């Protein structure tokens, strides 16, 4: 396993865990708010244990969108190369 494959694998595990926590936080906030009475209303972010990643860059122009598309394409190419290299070594 190459370093890139290891990094991608680790990243996918973290994202999967965040997705499960988002689901659980949604259920927790729903359950809390249904049974809260007149107390404070809780949101999903109150139960989510990870820090939300805040993007400080807005997509305000076509150039911003095209830059984002180019980044995604580069990432796809890197993943494809890593998969091709993994298939050749096995």
C-alpha positions as CSV (number, residue, x, y, z in Angstrom):
1,X,0.0,0.0,0.0
2,X,1.4,3.4,-1.0
3,X,1.3,6.4,1.1
4,X,-1.3,8.0,-1.1
5,X,-3.5,4.9,-0.8
6,X,-3.1,4.9,3.0
7,X,-4.0,8.6,3.1
8,X,-7.1,8.1,0.9
9,X,-8.2,5.1,3.0
10,X,-7.8,7.0,6.2
11,X,-9.7,10.0,4.8
12,X,-12.6,7.7,3.7
13,X,-12.8,6.2,7.2
14,X,-12.9,9.7,8.8
15,X,-15.6,10.9,6.4
16,X,-17.7,7.8,7.0
17,X,-17.4,8.3,10.7
18,X,-18.5,12.0,10.3
19,X,-21.5,10.9,8.2
20,X,-22.6,8.4,10.9
21,X,-22.2,11.1,13.6
22,X,-24.3,13.5,11.5
23,X,-27.1,10.9,11.3
24,X,-26.9,10.3,15.1
25,X,-26.8,14.0,15.9
26,X,-29.9,14.5,13.8
27,X,-31.7,11.8,15.6
28,X,-30.5,13.1,19.0
29,X,-31.6,16.7,18.3
30,X,-35.0,15.5,17.0
31,X,-35.5,13.3,20.1
32,X,-34.4,16.1,22.4
33,X,-36.6,18.7,20.7
34,X,-39.7,16.5,20.8
35,X,-39.4,16.0,24.5
36,X,-37.9,19.3,25.6
37,X,-40.9,21.1,27.0
38,X,-40.2,24.8,27.2
39,X,-36.4,24.5,27.4
40,X,-33.8,25.5,25.0
41,X,-34.1,24.1,21.4
42,X,-31.0,22.1,20.4
43,X,-29.6,21.8,16.9
44,X,-27.7,19.1,15.1
45,X,-24.5,21.0,15.6
46,X,-25.0,20.8,19.4
47,X,-24.7,17.1,19.3
48,X,-22.0,16.8,16.5
49,X,-18.7,16.0,18.1
50,X,-16.5,17.1,15.2
51,X,-15.7,20.7,14.4
52,X,-17.5,21.8,11.3
53,X,-15.2,22.7,8.5
54,X,-16.0,26.3,7.5
55,X,-15.0,27.3,4.1
56,X,-14.1,31.0,4.1
57,X,-14.1,31.2,0.3
58,X,-17.4,31.7,-1.4
59,X,-18.1,30.6,-4.9
60,X,-19.1,34.1,-6.1
61,X,-18.0,34.0,-9.7
62,X,-17.7,31.6,-12.6
63,X,-13.9,31.5,-12.1
64,X,-14.3,30.3,-8.5
65,X,-16.5,27.5,-9.7
66,X,-14.1,26.6,-12.5
67,X,-11.2,26.5,-10.0
68,X,-13.2,24.1,-7.8
69,X,-14.0,21.9,-10.8
70,X,-10.3,21.8,-11.7
71,X,-9.4,20.8,-8.1
72,X,-11.9,18.0,-8.2
73,X,-10.6,16.7,-11.6
74,X,-7.0,16.7,-10.3
75,X,-8.2,14.7,-7.3
76,X,-10.0,12.2,-9.5
77,X,-6.9,11.8,-11.6
78,X,-4.7,11.2,-8.5
79,X,-7.1,8.6,-7.3
80,X,-7.2,6.9,-10.7
81,X,-3.4,6.8,-10.8
82,X,-3.2,5.4,-7.3
83,X,-5.7,2.7,-8.2
84,X,-3.8,1.9,-11.5
85,X,-0.5,1.7,-9.6
86,X,-2.1,-0.6,-7.0
87,X,-3.4,-2.9,-9.7
88,X,0.0,-3.2,-11.4
89,X,1.8,-4.1,-8.2
90,X,-0.6,-6.8,-7.1
